[in-house]
Amino acid sequence: MVRLFANMTAGHIVLAALIGLIPVASGVLVQLGVGIPVTALSLLIRVLELFVAFLQAYIFTFLSTLFIASAVAPEH
């Protein structure tokens, strides 16, 4: 659970840092030159973040099911 929270927070921090680069650039043409790649990278990072969240939720659910099933299994 802590790992899932840390990965979700890290993805949001990376997105905030990338989007924070746009106003730092000076000049309209420089902002467009920075804004377009930042937008593309933000979209790719968002997709990666979504994939990681689903993967971790699947693994967390699978392991929880496995541990609960082994705890309540009848003895031979």
Summary of the structure (lengths in Angstrom):
residues: 76
radius of gyration: 20.0
end to end distance: 32.9
largest distance: 74.4
contacts: 171
relative contact order: 0.13
helix: 88%
strand: 0%
